[in-house]
């Protein structure tokens, strides 16, 4: 039988032939892909001809197609529909891929050729994108250790392979512990406060695990849980919060504490080998922030007012409770809704009947994209995706020309990791003639058959956010694969998705999708007016719980190799103590406001590629808030505005410096004041 990975897909938009792919195809495709790519790289490095753009950069960008095909499909599957097979293969393949990456980036002859081109880049008669391609390769190879001596490179390879194994194990442990800690409820009365759809989803989740007649509350990735705002039973709320915070710290095979310590130690030692004081310095050196000090300065500016505002909010919540008990972390969301109702007459749960999932998608998310960018969407049920629940939509420009394919995976399942994200399955570039296919993944509980899927306010916001990533991937039009889609600096990548959130409550968009799922009545305008009047309410909590995670991420990666090995200072051995001290040092150690992610379930930083980069969300939000202000100043929801944003920001992908692209769009650098105003952090 022919391995379906061995040739490019002939399906529309390069959609992988999922119907033909079986488990036995992955490992042979990985092995052959690595072998072929290494041969291609060796041919470039050993070319006796003097380095030129055509004999060095073009083959570098053209190579590795088989490996790219199998890796893209496999890692999408391992995150969205994992099995025992994918879990084992991911752990087996991780060190091999790390070694392969090192074989490329630590090849001295290849680095010499790239360096030669870099020195002469402005004299080669190249266009701006081609010059930038050389600059990115040189920067990435240099940062990866290409200039080290042979002994140091050997040590670097050991670090990289070990880290690839550890981060993969962290993710698998987290998924297993998250599933294991799901909260089982025996009596439906204990779910008082939840809606019919939520109870139905809990019953369905229990049934899928063979727990007929019971109810299962599956955990989400963050510390908090959407149900905490509605459940009236305080004991059940505490059980959910306790389960969430127990992930990775219970001992046994899924405990992540030793992994956290070893990962941070190895990252620190690797940073020292690369000539940096710590891992945070390595990461930020090739981001828009440039230094950990710049990140620290922003976080320190935001932390005190955020903590102050959270304390004021906490007093309001305690006043609502009275003397019956002291506010705890599992009470915050529940009493926030009570205070929101009392102070602003806002109850976000009242909005849920107006947020039916299909209507939100078609008449909200898609409608906004049509209004702003002119694109339209046609469902393609004939195209088979990687799971029966995944839907495919063909995307067209206003003139009927194709944009790409959008896959939509809404519901949670035990085989899917927590959170929400966008993945590219194939990314546009003219060098190889590739089209575009992207996927959005969510974790919305699936109700029983016949019951509507009603989304929470936050889930609607997440749909708009993740679709912003999808648009970035769909709209980018570049020459080279390296710049395709969302291949931009980590602390810039969240910017387009955050901008797309603005359309959720934009009057024309909201009026088009927010109708009652039973009566068809539009959502009362007073709901929105009151919500907007309370827009800064609970921002102290929201900012604080985010900042604690961002600061914790930085703290782990500001550890020097001396600290981690104990040669100069006491080594870190207690994860909980380190976490507490890091948070306390910024005045954010409020027991009622836990960090969004504790270390042992902080997937972003220990397995998700945001190591020393979780600050990116607030860093990008500076650009986002300033861009929203621009849209409002220039007429809002118009094709003219959308075309400008698409052409100058989304459309360039990673083919130019992102801050240069922002200046091209905005006419100046971003101002932080709109962000401070949005989050209520002004004096």
N, C-alpha and C positions, 0 to 999 in steps of 0.2 A: 504494500500500500504506500502510495506517495505521501510524504510528509507535507501537509498543507502550508507549512512555514517556508518551504524551500523555494517558493516562487511568490512574487508579489500578487496580492489579491486582485481578482478581476471584477469584484463586486463594486457597486456604486460607491464613489468616494473612498475607495480603498478599504471599505469595511472588512475587517478580518473574517474569514470563512468559519465562523464559530460552529456551524453545524458539522463541519468536517474535522474539527480539532478534538483530539482525545488526549488523555493524560500521557500516553506513551509517546506523544509527539514532542513534548516540551524538552526533555533532556537531550535527545539527539540534535534538536534544533539549536539549543544553547551550545553544545559542544562543537557542532559544525560552524555555527555563527562566530564563536570565539576564534576558531582555527582560521576561518576565511578572513576575518577582520585583521588578525595579527599578521597574516601574510600580506595583506594590502598595506598595512602600516610599515612593515619591514621593507617592502618595495619602495615606498616613498623615502624612508630614512636612508636606504642604501643606494639610492639613485646616484650614479656617478656624475650626472649633469649638475651644473650650478643651480642652486635653488631659485625657482621662479614661482610666481603665483600659480601658474597653470600646472606645474609639475609637483607642487607641494600642497597648497591650500585646497585646490579643487579635488584631488584624490582623497585628502583628509575628510572633506565634507561629503564626498560621494561614497565612502567606504562604510562597511559595517551594516549593510541593509538587512541581511538575514538576522543578525543579532538584534537589531532594532525592532524588527517585526515580532520576534518571539518574546523579547523582554517587555515590550509594551503590552502585549496581550496577557502575558503571564502575571505581571505585577498589577494589572487592572483586576484580574481574576483573584489573585491572592488577597486583595484588599476588599473586594466587593462580593466574592463568593468562594471563600476559602474552603479547603477540605484537608483531611489528614495528609493527602498526597501533596497538595500545594505547600502546606506548612513544612513538610519535611524537605521538599525540593528547594524551597526558598532558603532554608538553613544550609543545605548542601551547596547551593550555587553561589551564595553570597561571597564566600572567600575567593571563589574562582573568578567572579566578576571584579572583585577588588584587585586581584592580581592582574587581571587583564587591563584594567584601567591604569595600573602602575606600569605595566609593560609599555603602554603608549606614552604616558606623561613623563616617565623617567628615562625614556630612550634618549641618550645624549646626542646621537647623530640627528635625530628628528628635531631636538631642541635647537641644535646649531642652525639648522635650515630655517626654522621659524625665527630665530634671533637675527639671522642675516636679513630676512625679509622685513623684520620689524625695524631694523636700523635704516633700511632704504625705502620704507613704505611710502614716503611722500614723493619719491622720485620714480615711481614705477608706472605712472600714468593711470592709476586705478581710480574708480569712483569711491565715494565716501563709504558706502557699505562694505566694499572690499577692504579698504584701509582699516575700518573698524573691526573686520573679521581677523585680520592679522593682529591687531592690538589685543583683542580678547584672547586669542590663542596664546600669545606671549604672556599675558597677565596670568592666565589660568595655569599654564605650564610652570611658570616661575613660582607661583604660590603653591603648586602641588609638589615642589621639591626638585624640579628638573635640573637645577643648578648645583645640587648636592654632590659630594663625592660618592664613590661606590659603596663604601662602608655605611655611610649615612642612608643611602638609598635602600640598602638591605634592611636596615632597622625600620625605615619608613614603610616598606612593604609589609613587614611583620605587624606594625601598628594597624595599617589599613585593613589587612585581612582579618585580624582579631576583632577590630571594631565592627566590621561588616557582619560578623557572626553574632556579636553581642547585641547590636541594635535589632537584628532580625529576631533574636530570641526574646528581647524585651517586648516587641510587638506581639509575638505569639503568646507569651505569658499574659499580657494584658487582655487579649481577646478571650483567652481561656478563663481568666479570673473574673472578667466582666460577665461572662455567661454564667459562671458558677455562682456568682453573688446576686443574681437576679432575685428579687424579693417575691416570695410565694404568699399569697393571701388566700385564706380559707373561706372567709365570709364576705360576701359582697357588701355588707353593711359597713365594713372597714374602708370601703372605697367611696364613702359619702363625699360629695363635692365634685367628683369627676362626672363628665358628661357620658351620655349613652355610648357614644362612639369610642371613648377612651376605655370604658368598662368592657365593651365588646372586644377591643383590641387586646386587652389584658387576658380575657377569657380565651381568645384565639391563640395567644402566645403560650398559655398554659396547655392548651389542647395539643399544640404542636410538640410539646415535650412529654406528652402522655399524662398530663395532670388534669384530666377531665374533672369538671366541677369546681376547679380552683381558678385563681387569677394570678398572672405573672407580670410583675413590673420589671421590665428589662432596663438596665442602666444605660445612661448616655455617657459620652466621653467626659464632659466637664463634671466638676464636683456636684453642682446643682442638678436638679431634675425638673422638667416642666410640670410634673404633677404636684410638686411641693407648694405651688401657688394656690392649689384648689383643694387638696385633701384636708378635711376637717379633723381627722383623727391624728392627734399630735404624735402618738406612739408610732403610727405607720410612717409619718414623715421622718421621724428619727431613725426608723429602721432603714429607710431608703438612703438617707444621708450617711448613716454609719456604714452601710454596705458600699456605697460609692467611695468613701474615704478609706476603706479597708483594702482596696485593690493593690496587690503587689506587696503587702506587708504582713501577710498571715503565716509566713513560713511555708515550707514545702516547695514543690517544684515550680510554682508560679510566683514565688517571691522575687521582686525586682530590685531589692535594696542592694545586693552585692553587684548587680549589673550596673546600677547607677554609679556606684563608687568606682568600678573598674572602667566604665566608659569615660567618666570625667578624668580619671587618672591618665588613661591612654591618650585622650585628646590633649591634655596638658603637656605630656611628654612629647607628643608629636609636634605641638606648637613650638616647644623649645628647640627641637631638632630643625624646624623650618626657620628659626631665627626670630620667633615672636615670643613675647612674654607670657602669653596665654592663648587659649583657643578663641576667645572672643576677639582678640586682636587679629587672628588669622581670618576669621569670618568677615568682620567689618571692613578689613582692608580692601576687599573686593565687592563692597556694597556701596550704596550712596552715602551711608553714614560715615564710612572711612575709618573711624576709630571707636573703641569702646567708650572713650571719654565723651564723645559727642552723644552717644546713646545715654550714658549716665547723666549728662547735663539735662537732657530732656526729661528723663524719668524723675530726676530729683525736682525738677520744676513742677511736675504734675502731682507727685505723691502727697505733699503736705495739704494742698487744697482738697484733694480727693479724700484723704483721711478725715479732714475736718468736716466735709460735707456728709460723709458716711456716719460720723458721730452724731450729727444733727438729725439725720434720718433715723438713726437708731433710737434716739430719744422719742421721736414721734411714734415709732413702733412700740416702744415700751409703754408709752402713755396709753396706747390703744389696748395693750394687754392688761395694764394695771399692776396690782401687787400679787397677782395669782402665781406668776413664775417669771423668771428672768429670761429675756429673749435669747434664744439659741440659734445657731446657724440654720437649723431645719425649720425655724419659725419665720425667718426673714421674708421669704417669698410670699408666704401665706398672709402675713400681717401687712406686707407692702400693699397687697391688693385691697385689704380693708382700709388702710390709710388713704390709698389712692382714691378709693370710693368715697371716703368721708371728706377728704380735702378738695377733691376735684370732680367727684361724682363720676369717676371713670372705673369701669370694670372690664378689663380686656377679655375676660371669659365671655362677656356678652357679644363680643365680636365674632366668636368662633363659628356660630351658625351661618355667618356671612362669608366664611372662608372655606368653601368647598374646593377640594384640591384640584379637580379638573378645571373648574372655572378660574381658579387662581392662575393656573398654568396658561390656559388658552387666552382668557380675556384680561389677564393681568400682565404676567411676565411676557408672553408673546406679543400682546397688544402694545405694550410700552415700546418694545423693540421695533415694532412696525411703525409706530408714530415717530419715533426718534430717528430710526435708521432706514426705514422703508422696506425692511425685510419681511418676508412672509414664510409660513410654515405649513408643510403638508406631511401628514403622518404616512409612514411606509410600513404597514404591518407585514408586508412580504419580506422584509429584511430581518433575518434571524440574528438576535443579539446573544450575549453570553449567559443570559438567564431569562426564563419565560416572562418575568415581570418587567423586563426592560423594553422600552418603547423607542422607536426610531422616527425622527422627523427630518425631512429634507428642507433646507433653508435656501430661499431665493432672494436675490436683490429685487428692487422695485421694477427693474427692466426685464425681469424674468431670468436673468443669468444666475447660475448656481453659486451658492456661497459655501455650502458644506453640509455635513450630516450631524445632527444633534441626537444623542442618546440620553434617555431620562430614566433613572433608576430611583424610585421614590421610597420604597418601603424598607423597613429594618428586617433583618433576619440574623440568626445566630452566626451565619457564615460571613457576615459583613462587619468590618471594623466600625467603631463608633465615629460620630461626627458627620460632616458633609464636605464634599470635595469635588473638584473637576479633574478629569484625566484626559489627555489627548490620546487617541488611538492611532491617528495618522495626521501629520502636520504639514500644512502647505509650504512648499518652496518651489521656486521655478527651476533651480538647478537640476532637480530630479523629477520635476513635473508632478509632484505629489499634491493631491487634494487635501481636504480637511474633514476629519471626523473627531468629535469630542463627546465626552460623557459627563453628566452631572449625577452624583450620588448623594442620597439623603437617607435619613434613618427615621422615617415617620412610621409609627405603629400602624399595622394593617388591621382594619376592623373585619368582623365576620362578613361573609358574602351577603350582599343586599343592604349593608349599612354604609352610609356615606363616609368618606374620608374628610373630616373637618380638621383644618389646621389651626394651630395656635398662632397668635400674633407673631411670636418669634420664629415659628416655622415658615410663615409667609415671608418674613424678612430674609430668612436663609435662602429661600427659593430665588428671590431677586438677587441676593448676593452671589450665589454660586453661578447664576446665569450670567452675571457680569464677567466671571472668569470664562464662561463658555463663549461669550461674544468676543472677548479678547483673543481666544484661540481661533474662532471662526473668521474674524476680520483681518487678522495679520496677513500681510502680503509681502513676502520677503524673497530674496534670492537664495539664501543659504540656510540649510537645515538648522544650524546652530542658533539662528535668530527666530525660529518659527514660533508662532503662537505666544504662549506665556513665558518663553525663555528670556526672562528679564531678571534684573537683580531681585533677590529675595525681599528686600525691604521696599520694593516698588510694586511687586506682583499683586498685592492686595488692593492697590489703589483703584483700578478699574472696577473691581467687584464692589467695593464700597460705594463708589459713585452710583452704580446701578441700583443701590438700595433706595435712592431718593424717589424713584418712580412708584414705590409701593403706596405711598400716601398722596401722590400727586393727584389733584382733584379729578382730571379727566380719566386717569387710569383707574383710580379707586372706584369711581362711579361705574366703570365698565365691568368690573369683576365682583365687587363686594355686594352681593345680593343674597338674601336669605335662601338657603338651600331647599326649603319647603314652600315658602310663600312667594318667592321671587321678588319680595320687597327690597328696595335698596337699603344699604346700611344708613341709619339716620345720621345726618350731617353733624348732629350734636355729639355723637360718639367721637368723631374725628376732631371736632373743635375742642372738646374737653381733653382728648389725648394730646393734642398739640399744646394746649395750655399747660399741660403737666409734663412737657417734654424733658424738662430737667429733673423731674422727680425721680429719685432713686439712682441718679447718675453718680452720686458719691459711692454707692455700693458697686455699681457696674464698673466704674473706673478703677476702684480699689481692688476688686477681685481680679480684674485683668492685670493691673500693674503688679500685684503680688506675683503672678505667674511670670510676667516679663522680667521682673527683678530677680526672681529665683533662677530663671534660665541664665541670666547674666552672671549671677553669683557662682553658679556651678562652673561656668566657663571663664571666670576671671581667676580661678585657682591656677597658681603657677606650678610648674613641674616640681619645684622644691617642696611646695606645700603638699602636693599629692603623694610624693614619695617619702615625705617626712624628714628629708635631709636638712631642712632649715627650720621647719615649723612642725607642729604636731599634725600628723596626717588626719584627714577627714575619715572618720570611721562610723559615725552615727548620722544617718540620713535625716532623721526627724529633727535632731538638734541643729544640724547645719541649716535645714530649711527654716526652722523657727528663728534662728539668729539672723539669717539673711533678710527675712521679712521684717523683723523687729528693727533692724538697722535703718529702715526707711520710715519707721513709725506706722507701719501697716499691720501690726500684729494684733488684730482685733478678732477674738474668737468667734464673734457673730458674723464676721466677713471672711470666710475661708478663701484661700487661693483658688482660682479657677481650676488649676491642675496641681496636685501634689506631685512630688518627684517620681514616685513609683507608677503613676499613670499619666505622666506628662509625655504623651506620644509625640507631640510636636518636636520636642527637644531631644528625646532619647531614641526615636526611631523614624521620625517623620520629616527630617531635613530642615527643621527650623532651629537646630542647635545654635545657641548664641544669636538667634534671629527672631525670637518670638516678639521682640520689640517692634517688629515690622508692621504689625497691625496699627499701632498708634502712630508710628512714623509715617505710614502711608495715609493715615487719616488726616494728617495735616494737609496733604495734597488734595484729598477727597473733599474736606470741608471748604477749602478755597475754591475748588472746582464747582461744587454745588452753588456757592455764592455767585460764581461766574454765570452759570446757567440761569439763575434767578434774575441776575442783572440784564441778561440778554434775551429774555422772553421765554425761558423754560423749555417746554416740550415742543420743539420745532425741528424740522428736518435740517434747517440750516445749521442749528447748533449741533445736532447729532452728526451731521456730515463733517463738521470741523473736528469734533472729538474723535470720530472714527478715523479720519484721514491723518491727523497729526499725532494721535496717541495710540489708539487701538491698532490701527493699520500698520504701524511701523514695527510691531512686535518687539524684538530685542535688537533691531538693526541699527540703533543709535543710542547714545547715552540717554537714559530715561529722564534725567533732569533737564537735558537739552530739549528733549521732546516736550516736556512739560512747559518749558519756557516758550517753545514754539507755539504751543496751544494757548497759554495764558498771557503771554507777553511779558512775563516777569517771573521771578522766583515766588514760591508759595509763602504766604503769611500764616503764622501760627494762630493769630487772633480768632479767626472763624472757628477753629477747633476748641479753643478755650471757652468761647461763647457758647458753643453747642453743648459742651459738657458741664457748663456752670462752674468753670475753674477760674474765672476772673475774680479779682479782689472785690 
